[in-house]
Amino acid sequence: MTAPVRVLLVDDQELLRASLATVLRADPRIDVVGEAGDGLEAIGALRARQVDVMLMDIRMPRLDGIRTTAKVARLSPSTRVLVLTTFDADDLVVGALRAGASGFLTKDTRPEALIAAICDVANGSSVLAPHIVTAVIEHVRRAPTADFSVLAPLTPREVEILGLLATGCSNAEIGERLHLAYDTVKTHVRAVLMKLGLRDRVHAVIFAYENGLVAHPRG
């Protein structure tokens, strides 16, 4: 049996934390290991216990969610951050993702979708609410002149893979377009992320757009 995902709830609203804890504890795939009212408490909790996924608010006193996410990425790279907030402004979304967040959902997300997102993030995937994807791309596509020098660590095939990742292609779609086996695509994707120092696919998209490597979003 797969061990449940260890989740730390980080939000300055105690009532909301209690509601989230009730919802999450009802699912056997989730183990709520603690709560924190701000970023400083979250970092303290992280030092004291093992956390797989930190469910993070953005606007908090003392230490906000973006700065906390950056600290988590440095202190515990294996801990994934899933931002859950009422705010979806472009600068907040991109700021959280740049800091190392692996997903971004708004607080009106349905419980079943939230639980699925937590499990996905724990397994190494990235999660963005559909309407946030557009905001992210529109924000980061305002890039300066293309800087192709950043692609130097990649092989020609990996450059192709990055380009398709940036347009939102899944591994299956990449395999179909390039006539590659699914496992081969996964290997290439891992190599791209490792060579460019990127945490996941979302950060690959941001990297490609910020460096002017993609002119327009998919569709």
Contacts in CASP RR format, 6 or more apart in sequence:
PFRMAT RR
TARGET T0000
AUTHOR 0000-0000-0000
METHOD contacts of the structure
MODEL  1
MTAPVRVLLVDDQELLRASLATVLRADPRIDVVGEAGDGLEAIGALRARQ
VDVMLMDIRMPRLDGIRTTAKVARLSPSTRVLVLTTFDADDLVVGALRAG
ASGFLTKDTRPEALIAAICDVANGSSVLAPHIVTAVIEHVRRAPTADFSV
LAPLTPREVEILGLLATGCSNAEIGERLHLAYDTVKTHVRAVLMKLGLRD
RVHAVIFAYENGLVAHPRG
2 29 0 8 1.000
4 28 0 8 1.000
4 29 0 8 1.000
4 30 0 8 1.000
4 31 0 8 1.000
5 29 0 8 1.000
5 30 0 8 1.000
5 31 0 8 1.000
5 52 0 8 1.000
5 53 0 8 1.000
5 118 0 8 1.000
5 119 0 8 1.000
5 122 0 8 1.000
6 31 0 8 1.000
6 33 0 8 1.000
6 49 0 8 1.000
6 50 0 8 1.000
6 51 0 8 1.000
6 52 0 8 1.000
6 53 0 8 1.000
7 24 0 8 1.000
7 30 0 8 1.000
7 31 0 8 1.000
7 32 0 8 1.000
7 33 0 8 1.000
7 34 0 8 1.000
7 51 0 8 1.000
7 52 0 8 1.000
7 53 0 8 1.000
7 54 0 8 1.000
7 55 0 8 1.000
7 118 0 8 1.000
8 32 0 8 1.000
8 33 0 8 1.000
8 34 0 8 1.000
8 35 0 8 1.000
8 36 0 8 1.000
8 42 0 8 1.000
8 45 0 8 1.000
8 46 0 8 1.000
8 49 0 8 1.000
8 51 0 8 1.000
8 53 0 8 1.000
8 54 0 8 1.000
8 55 0 8 1.000
9 17 0 8 1.000
9 20 0 8 1.000
9 21 0 8 1.000
9 24 0 8 1.000
9 32 0 8 1.000
9 34 0 8 1.000
9 35 0 8 1.000
9 36 0 8 1.000
9 55 0 8 1.000
10 35 0 8 1.000
10 36 0 8 1.000
10 37 0 8 1.000
10 38 0 8 1.000
10 39 0 8 1.000
10 41 0 8 1.000
10 42 0 8 1.000
10 54 0 8 1.000
10 55 0 8 1.000
10 56 0 8 1.000
10 57 0 8 1.000
10 60 0 8 1.000
10 65 0 8 1.000
10 68 0 8 1.000
11 17 0 8 1.000
11 20 0 8 1.000
11 37 0 8 1.000
11 55 0 8 1.000
11 56 0 8 1.000
11 57 0 8 1.000
11 60 0 8 1.000
11 84 0 8 1.000
12 37 0 8 1.000
12 38 0 8 1.000
12 57 0 8 1.000
12 59 0 8 1.000
12 60 0 8 1.000
12 61 0 8 1.000
13 57 0 8 1.000
14 37 0 8 1.000
16 107 0 8 1.000
17 35 0 8 1.000
17 37 0 8 1.000
20 55 0 8 1.000
21 32 0 8 1.000
21 35 0 8 1.000
23 111 0 8 1.000
23 114 0 8 1.000
23 115 0 8 1.000
24 30 0 8 1.000
24 32 0 8 1.000
24 114 0 8 1.000
24 115 0 8 1.000
24 118 0 8 1.000
25 32 0 8 1.000
27 115 0 8 1.000
29 115 0 8 1.000
29 119 0 8 1.000
30 115 0 8 1.000
30 118 0 8 1.000
33 49 0 8 1.000
33 50 0 8 1.000
33 51 0 8 1.000
34 45 0 8 1.000
34 49 0 8 1.000
35 45 0 8 1.000
36 42 0 8 1.000
36 44 0 8 1.000
36 45 0 8 1.000
37 60 0 8 1.000
38 60 0 8 1.000
38 61 0 8 1.000
38 62 0 8 1.000
38 63 0 8 1.000
39 60 0 8 1.000
39 62 0 8 1.000
39 63 0 8 1.000
39 64 0 8 1.000
39 65 0 8 1.000
39 67 0 8 1.000
39 68 0 8 1.000
40 62 0 8 1.000
40 63 0 8 1.000
42 54 0 8 1.000
42 56 0 8 1.000
42 63 0 8 1.000
42 68 0 8 1.000
42 72 0 8 1.000
43 63 0 8 1.000
43 68 0 8 1.000
43 71 0 8 1.000
43 72 0 8 1.000
43 75 0 8 1.000
45 51 0 8 1.000
46 54 0 8 1.000
46 72 0 8 1.000
46 75 0 8 1.000
46 76 0 8 1.000
46 79 0 8 1.000
47 75 0 8 1.000
51 76 0 8 1.000
51 79 0 8 1.000
52 78 0 8 1.000
52 79 0 8 1.000
52 80 0 8 1.000
52 122 0 8 1.000
53 79 0 8 1.000
53 80 0 8 1.000
53 81 0 8 1.000
53 82 0 8 1.000
53 118 0 8 1.000
53 121 0 8 1.000
53 122 0 8 1.000
54 72 0 8 1.000
54 79 0 8 1.000
54 80 0 8 1.000
54 81 0 8 1.000
54 82 0 8 1.000
55 82 0 8 1.000
55 84 0 8 1.000
55 118 0 8 1.000
56 65 0 8 1.000
56 68 0 8 1.000
56 69 0 8 1.000
56 81 0 8 1.000
56 82 0 8 1.000
56 83 0 8 1.000
56 84 0 8 1.000
56 96 0 8 1.000
56 101 0 8 1.000
57 65 0 8 1.000
57 83 0 8 1.000
57 84 0 8 1.000
57 85 0 8 1.000
58 64 0 8 1.000
58 65 0 8 1.000
58 66 0 8 1.000
58 83 0 8 1.000
58 85 0 8 1.000
58 87 0 8 1.000
58 92 0 8 1.000
58 96 0 8 1.000
59 65 0 8 1.000
59 85 0 8 1.000
59 87 0 8 1.000
60 68 0 8 1.000
63 71 0 8 1.000
65 83 0 8 1.000
65 96 0 8 1.000
65 99 0 8 1.000
66 92 0 8 1.000
66 95 0 8 1.000
66 96 0 8 1.000
66 99 0 8 1.000
67 99 0 8 1.000
69 81 0 8 1.000
69 83 0 8 1.000
69 96 0 8 1.000
69 99 0 8 1.000
69 100 0 8 1.000
69 101 0 8 1.000
70 99 0 8 1.000
70 100 0 8 1.000
72 79 0 8 1.000
72 81 0 8 1.000
72 100 0 8 1.000
73 81 0 8 1.000
73 99 0 8 1.000
73 100 0 8 1.000
73 199 0 8 1.000
80 102 0 8 1.000
80 121 0 8 1.000
80 122 0 8 1.000
80 124 0 8 1.000
81 96 0 8 1.000
81 100 0 8 1.000
81 101 0 8 1.000
81 102 0 8 1.000
81 103 0 8 1.000
82 101 0 8 1.000
82 102 0 8 1.000
82 103 0 8 1.000
82 104 0 8 1.000
82 105 0 8 1.000
82 117 0 8 1.000
82 118 0 8 1.000
82 121 0 8 1.000
82 127 0 8 1.000
83 96 0 8 1.000
83 101 0 8 1.000
83 103 0 8 1.000
83 104 0 8 1.000
83 105 0 8 1.000
84 105 0 8 1.000
84 106 0 8 1.000
84 107 0 8 1.000
84 109 0 8 1.000
84 114 0 8 1.000
85 92 0 8 1.000
85 104 0 8 1.000
85 106 0 8 1.000
85 107 0 8 1.000
86 106 0 8 1.000
86 107 0 8 1.000
88 104 0 8 1.000
88 106 0 8 1.000
88 129 0 8 1.000
88 131 0 8 1.000
88 132 0 8 1.000
88 135 0 8 1.000
90 135 0 8 1.000
90 136 0 8 1.000
90 138 0 8 1.000
90 139 0 8 1.000
91 139 0 8 1.000
93 104 0 8 1.000
93 132 0 8 1.000
93 135 0 8 1.000
93 136 0 8 1.000
93 139 0 8 1.000
94 136 0 8 1.000
94 139 0 8 1.000
94 140 0 8 1.000
94 206 0 8 1.000
96 103 0 8 1.000
96 104 0 8 1.000
97 103 0 8 1.000
97 104 0 8 1.000
97 136 0 8 1.000
97 202 0 8 1.000
97 203 0 8 1.000
97 206 0 8 1.000
98 206 0 8 1.000
100 199 0 8 1.000
100 203 0 8 1.000
102 121 0 8 1.000
102 124 0 8 1.000
102 125 0 8 1.000
102 126 0 8 1.000
102 127 0 8 1.000
102 199 0 8 1.000
102 200 0 8 1.000
102 202 0 8 1.000
103 117 0 8 1.000
103 121 0 8 1.000
103 126 0 8 1.000
103 127 0 8 1.000
103 128 0 8 1.000
103 202 0 8 1.000
104 127 0 8 1.000
104 128 0 8 1.000
104 129 0 8 1.000
104 132 0 8 1.000
105 113 0 8 1.000
105 114 0 8 1.000
105 117 0 8 1.000
105 127 0 8 1.000
105 128 0 8 1.000
105 129 0 8 1.000
105 132 0 8 1.000
106 129 0 8 1.000
106 132 0 8 1.000
109 117 0 8 1.000
109 129 0 8 1.000
117 127 0 8 1.000
120 126 0 8 1.000
120 127 0 8 1.000
121 127 0 8 1.000
124 200 0 8 1.000
125 200 0 8 1.000
125 201 0 8 1.000
126 200 0 8 1.000
126 201 0 8 1.000
126 202 0 8 1.000
126 203 0 8 1.000
128 136 0 8 1.000
128 202 0 8 1.000
134 217 0 8 1.000
136 202 0 8 1.000
136 205 0 8 1.000
136 206 0 8 1.000
137 205 0 8 1.000
137 209 0 8 1.000
137 217 0 8 1.000
138 217 0 8 1.000
140 205 0 8 1.000
140 206 0 8 1.000
140 209 0 8 1.000
140 210 0 8 1.000
141 209 0 8 1.000
141 214 0 8 1.000
141 216 0 8 1.000
141 217 0 8 1.000
143 209 0 8 1.000
143 210 0 8 1.000
143 211 0 8 1.000
143 212 0 8 1.000
144 212 0 8 1.000
145 212 0 8 1.000
146 211 0 8 1.000
146 212 0 8 1.000
146 213 0 8 1.000
147 211 0 8 1.000
147 212 0 8 1.000
147 213 0 8 1.000
148 213 0 8 1.000
150 196 0 8 1.000
150 207 0 8 1.000
150 211 0 8 1.000
150 213 0 8 1.000
151 159 0 8 1.000
151 162 0 8 1.000
151 213 0 8 1.000
153 195 0 8 1.000
153 196 0 8 1.000
154 162 0 8 1.000
154 192 0 8 1.000
154 195 0 8 1.000
154 196 0 8 1.000
157 178 0 8 1.000
157 188 0 8 1.000
158 188 0 8 1.000
158 191 0 8 1.000
158 192 0 8 1.000
158 195 0 8 1.000
160 178 0 8 1.000
161 174 0 8 1.000
161 178 0 8 1.000
161 185 0 8 1.000
161 188 0 8 1.000
161 189 0 8 1.000
161 192 0 8 1.000
162 192 0 8 1.000
162 196 0 8 1.000
162 204 0 8 1.000
162 207 0 8 1.000
162 208 0 8 1.000
162 213 0 8 1.000
163 208 0 8 1.000
163 213 0 8 1.000
163 214 0 8 1.000
164 173 0 8 1.000
164 174 0 8 1.000
164 177 0 8 1.000
164 178 0 8 1.000
165 174 0 8 1.000
165 189 0 8 1.000
165 192 0 8 1.000
165 201 0 8 1.000
165 204 0 8 1.000
165 205 0 8 1.000
165 208 0 8 1.000
166 204 0 8 1.000
166 205 0 8 1.000
166 208 0 8 1.000
166 209 0 8 1.000
166 213 0 8 1.000
166 214 0 8 1.000
167 214 0 8 1.000
167 217 0 8 1.000
167 218 0 8 1.000
168 205 0 8 1.000
168 218 0 8 1.000
169 177 0 8 1.000
169 218 0 8 1.000
171 182 0 8 1.000
171 185 0 8 1.000
171 186 0 8 1.000
171 189 0 8 1.000
172 182 0 8 1.000
172 185 0 8 1.000
174 180 0 8 1.000
174 185 0 8 1.000
174 189 0 8 1.000
175 181 0 8 1.000
175 182 0 8 1.000
175 184 0 8 1.000
175 185 0 8 1.000
178 185 0 8 1.000
180 188 0 8 1.000
189 201 0 8 1.000
192 198 0 8 1.000
192 204 0 8 1.000
193 199 0 8 1.000
193 200 0 8 1.000
193 201 0 8 1.000
193 203 0 8 1.000
193 204 0 8 1.000
196 204 0 8 1.000
196 207 0 8 1.000
198 204 0 8 1.000
198 207 0 8 1.000
207 213 0 8 1.000
208 214 0 8 1.000
END
